[in-house]
Amino acid sequence: MLTRWDPFREMMIVRNARDRRFDGNLAVAPSSWKSFNWSVALDVVENDDEFIVKASLPGINPDDLEITFSDSRLTIKGEVTEEEELEEAHYHLRERRYGSFTRSIKLPSGIEADKIEAKYDSGILKLHLPKVEEVKPKKITIKTSAPEVIDASAEEVISEN
Protein backbone atom coordinates (compact mmCIF):
# COMPACT_ATOMS: atom_id res chain seq x y z
CA MET A 1 0.00 0.00 0.00
CA LEU A 2 1.34 3.44 -0.91
CA THR A 3 1.10 6.30 1.55
CA ARG A 4 0.96 9.82 0.31
CA TRP A 5 3.78 12.01 1.65
CA ASP A 6 2.55 14.61 4.09
CA PRO A 7 5.18 17.17 5.21
CA PHE A 8 3.10 18.18 8.24
CA ARG A 9 2.96 14.59 9.46
CA GLU A 10 6.75 14.35 9.07
CA MET A 11 7.18 17.53 11.13
CA MET A 12 4.93 16.14 13.85
CA ILE A 13 6.94 12.91 13.99
CA VAL A 14 10.16 14.90 14.45
CA ARG A 15 8.51 17.16 17.03
CA ASN A 16 7.16 14.23 19.04
CA ALA A 17 10.57 12.53 19.00
CA ARG A 18 12.21 15.75 20.22
CA ASP A 19 9.60 16.17 22.96
CA ARG A 20 10.13 12.60 24.18
CA ARG A 21 13.88 13.18 24.28
CA PHE A 22 13.60 16.33 26.38
CA ASP A 23 10.86 15.03 28.66
CA GLY A 24 13.31 12.57 30.14
CA ASN A 25 15.68 15.36 31.20
CA LEU A 26 13.29 16.62 33.88
CA ALA A 27 13.80 13.40 35.81
CA VAL A 28 17.42 14.34 36.56
CA ALA A 29 18.19 14.20 40.25
CA PRO A 30 18.65 17.59 41.98
CA SER A 31 22.12 16.57 43.12
CA SER A 32 23.25 16.70 39.49
CA TRP A 33 22.23 20.36 39.17
CA LYS A 34 25.46 22.23 39.65
CA SER A 35 26.14 25.93 39.87
CA PHE A 36 27.69 27.38 36.76
CA ASN A 37 29.01 30.63 35.40
CA TRP A 38 26.39 32.72 33.68
CA SER A 39 26.31 36.01 31.88
CA VAL A 40 24.50 39.21 32.72
CA ALA A 41 22.11 40.88 30.27
CA LEU A 42 23.21 44.47 29.55
CA ASP A 43 21.94 47.56 27.77
CA VAL A 44 24.56 50.17 26.82
CA VAL A 45 23.37 53.61 25.72
CA GLU A 46 25.46 56.60 24.68
CA ASN A 47 24.41 60.24 24.71
CA ASP A 48 26.43 63.45 24.36
CA ASP A 49 27.58 63.47 28.00
CA GLU A 50 27.89 59.86 29.11
CA PHE A 51 27.46 56.14 28.62
CA ILE A 52 24.66 54.49 30.58
CA VAL A 53 24.93 50.78 31.33
CA LYS A 54 21.94 48.86 32.71
CA ALA A 55 22.37 45.31 34.00
CA SER A 56 19.54 42.95 34.96
CA LEU A 57 20.47 41.41 38.31
CA PRO A 58 17.22 40.42 40.04
CA GLY A 59 17.43 39.09 43.56
CA ILE A 60 21.09 39.99 44.02
CA ASN A 61 22.29 41.89 47.05
CA PRO A 62 24.22 44.96 45.78
CA ASP A 63 26.82 44.32 48.49
CA ASP A 64 27.69 41.06 46.68
CA LEU A 65 28.62 42.90 43.46
CA GLU A 66 32.09 44.00 42.41
CA ILE A 67 32.28 46.66 39.70
CA THR A 68 35.64 47.71 38.24
CA PHE A 69 36.71 50.01 35.41
CA SER A 70 40.25 49.77 34.08
CA ASP A 71 41.80 50.40 30.65
CA SER A 72 38.37 51.28 29.18
CA ARG A 73 36.99 47.90 30.34
CA LEU A 74 33.94 47.73 32.61
CA THR A 75 33.62 44.51 34.62
CA ILE A 76 30.70 43.41 36.77
CA LYS A 77 31.25 40.37 39.01
CA GLY A 78 29.10 38.68 41.60
CA GLU A 79 27.77 35.44 42.96
CA VAL A 80 24.33 34.13 43.76
CA THR A 81 24.46 31.51 46.48
CA GLU A 82 22.23 28.49 46.12
CA GLU A 83 19.39 28.11 48.53
CA GLU A 84 19.22 24.98 50.65
CA GLU A 85 17.65 22.12 48.72
CA LEU A 86 14.55 20.58 50.15
CA GLU A 87 15.31 16.91 50.73
CA GLU A 88 11.69 15.81 50.96
CA ALA A 89 10.64 17.79 47.86
CA HIS A 90 10.78 16.63 44.26
CA TYR A 91 11.72 19.42 41.87
CA HIS A 92 9.88 19.35 38.56
CA LEU A 93 11.64 22.39 37.19
CA ARG A 94 14.60 24.39 38.41
CA GLU A 95 15.59 27.34 36.23
CA ARG A 96 16.85 29.96 38.66
CA ARG A 97 20.54 30.60 38.25
CA TYR A 98 23.09 30.10 40.98
CA GLY A 99 26.82 30.51 41.03
CA SER A 100 29.29 33.17 40.04
CA PHE A 101 28.95 35.49 37.09
CA THR A 102 31.19 37.94 35.28
CA ARG A 103 30.40 40.37 32.49
CA SER A 104 33.07 42.54 30.95
CA ILE A 105 32.71 45.02 28.10
CA LYS A 106 35.13 47.38 26.40
CA LEU A 107 34.01 50.98 26.05
CA PRO A 108 35.61 53.75 24.02
CA SER A 109 38.34 55.69 25.77
CA GLY A 110 37.54 59.06 27.23
CA ILE A 111 35.55 58.14 30.36
CA GLU A 112 36.10 59.93 33.66
CA ALA A 113 36.66 56.90 35.88
CA ASP A 114 36.58 58.96 39.10
CA LYS A 115 33.05 60.17 38.36
CA ILE A 116 31.39 56.82 37.56
CA GLU A 117 28.18 56.34 39.56
CA ALA A 118 26.35 53.09 40.28
CA LYS A 119 22.75 52.74 41.48
CA TYR A 120 20.77 49.57 42.18
CA ASP A 121 16.99 49.59 42.23
CA SER A 122 14.43 46.79 41.77
CA GLY A 123 16.96 44.33 40.36
CA ILE A 124 18.49 46.77 37.85
CA LEU A 125 22.05 48.02 38.23
CA LYS A 126 22.45 51.37 36.46
CA LEU A 127 25.91 52.79 35.83
CA HIS A 128 26.60 56.34 34.64
CA LEU A 129 30.00 56.66 32.95
CA PRO A 130 30.59 60.36 32.13
CA LYS A 131 32.73 61.30 29.14
CA VAL A 132 35.77 63.51 29.52
CA GLU A 133 35.28 67.03 28.20
CA GLU A 134 37.59 66.46 25.20
CA VAL A 135 35.43 63.71 23.70
CA LYS A 136 32.06 65.40 24.16
CA PRO A 137 30.67 66.64 20.84
CA LYS A 138 31.01 70.38 20.27
CA LYS A 139 28.58 72.42 18.20
CA ILE A 140 30.38 74.44 15.57
CA THR A 141 28.76 77.60 14.28
CA ILE A 142 29.06 78.37 10.62
CA LYS A 143 30.14 81.86 9.57
CA THR A 144 29.06 83.12 6.19
CA SER A 145 30.13 86.04 4.03
CA ALA A 146 26.62 86.62 2.71
CA PRO A 147 25.11 90.04 3.45
CA GLU A 148 22.77 90.26 6.40
CA VAL A 149 19.11 89.98 5.45
CA ILE A 150 16.85 92.68 6.80
CA ASP A 151 13.27 91.73 7.49
CA ALA A 152 11.05 94.76 6.85
CA SER A 153 7.94 95.63 4.95
CA ALA A 154 7.94 98.14 2.05
CA GLU A 155 5.88 100.63 4.06
CA GLU A 156 8.49 100.64 6.87
CA VAL A 157 11.30 101.34 4.38
CA ILE A 158 9.35 104.21 2.71
CA SER A 159 8.42 105.76 6.02
CA GLU A 160 12.08 105.81 7.14
CA ASN A 161 13.16 107.74 3.95
C-alpha positions in Angstrom: 0.0 0.0 0.0 1.3 3.4 -0.9 1.1 6.3 1.5 1.0 9.8 0.3 3.8 12.0 1.6 2.6 14.6 4.1 5.2 17.2 5.2 3.1 18.2 8.2 3.0 14.6 9.5 6.7 14.4 9.1 7.2 17.5 11.1 4.9 16.1 13.9 6.9 12.9 14.0 10.2 14.9 14.5 8.5 17.2 17.0 7.2 14.2 19.0 10.6 12.5 19.0 12.2 15.7 20.2 9.6 16.2 23.0 10.1 12.6 24.2 13.9 13.2 24.3 13.6 16.3 26.4 10.9 15.0 28.7 13.3 12.6 30.1 15.7 15.4 31.2 13.3 16.6 33.9 13.8 13.4 35.8 17.4 14.3 36.6 18.2 14.2 40.2 18.6 17.6 42.0 22.1 16.6 43.1 23.3 16.7 39.5 22.2 20.4 39.2 25.5 22.2 39.6 26.1 25.9 39.9 27.7 27.4 36.8 29.0 30.6 35.4 26.4 32.7 33.7 26.3 36.0 31.9 24.5 39.2 32.7 22.1 40.9 30.3 23.2 44.5 29.5 21.9 47.6 27.8 24.6 50.2 26.8 23.4 53.6 25.7 25.5 56.6 24.7 24.4 60.2 24.7 26.4 63.5 24.4 27.6 63.5 28.0 27.9 59.9 29.1 27.5 56.1 28.6 24.7 54.5 30.6 24.9 50.8 31.3 21.9 48.9 32.7 22.4 45.3 34.0 19.5 42.9 35.0 20.5 41.4 38.3 17.2 40.4 40.0 17.4 39.1 43.6 21.1 40.0 44.0 22.3 41.9 47.0 24.2 45.0 45.8 26.8 44.3 48.5 27.7 41.1 46.7 28.6 42.9 43.5 32.1 44.0 42.4 32.3 46.7 39.7 35.6 47.7 38.2 36.7 50.0 35.4 40.3 49.8 34.1 41.8 50.4 30.7 38.4 51.3 29.2 37.0 47.9 30.3 33.9 47.7 32.6 33.6 44.5 34.6 30.7 43.4 36.8 31.2 40.4 39.0 29.1 38.7 41.6 27.8 35.4 43.0 24.3 34.1 43.8 24.5 31.5 46.5 22.2 28.5 46.1 19.4 28.1 48.5 19.2 25.0 50.6 17.6 22.1 48.7 14.5 20.6 50.2 15.3 16.9 50.7 11.7 15.8 51.0 10.6 17.8 47.9 10.8 16.6 44.3 11.7 19.4 41.9 9.9 19.3 38.6 11.6 22.4 37.2 14.6 24.4 38.4 15.6 27.3 36.2 16.8 30.0 38.7 20.5 30.6 38.3 23.1 30.1 41.0 26.8 30.5 41.0 29.3 33.2 40.0 29.0 35.5 37.1 31.2 37.9 35.3 30.4 40.4 32.5 33.1 42.5 31.0 32.7 45.0 28.1 35.1 47.4 26.4 34.0 51.0 26.1 35.6 53.8 24.0 38.3 55.7 25.8 37.5 59.1 27.2 35.6 58.1 30.4 36.1 59.9 33.7 36.7 56.9 35.9 36.6 59.0 39.1 33.0 60.2 38.4 31.4 56.8 37.6 28.2 56.3 39.6 26.3 53.1 40.3 22.8 52.7 41.5 20.8 49.6 42.2 17.0 49.6 42.2 14.4 46.8 41.8 17.0 44.3 40.4 18.5 46.8 37.9 22.0 48.0 38.2 22.4 51.4 36.5 25.9 52.8 35.8 26.6 56.3 34.6 30.0 56.7 33.0 30.6 60.4 32.1 32.7 61.3 29.1 35.8 63.5 29.5 35.3 67.0 28.2 37.6 66.5 25.2 35.4 63.7 23.7 32.1 65.4 24.2 30.7 66.6 20.8 31.0 70.4 20.3 28.6 72.4 18.2 30.4 74.4 15.6 28.8 77.6 14.3 29.1 78.4 10.6 30.1 81.9 9.6 29.1 83.1 6.2 30.1 86.0 4.0 26.6 86.6 2.7 25.1 90.0 3.5 22.8 90.3 6.4 19.1 90.0 5.4 16.9 92.7 6.8 13.3 91.7 7.5 11.0 94.8 6.8 7.9 95.6 4.9 7.9 98.1 2.1 5.9 100.6 4.1 8.5 100.6 6.9 11.3 101.3 4.4 9.3 104.2 2.7 8.4 105.8 6.0 12.1 105.8 7.1 13.2 107.7 4.0 
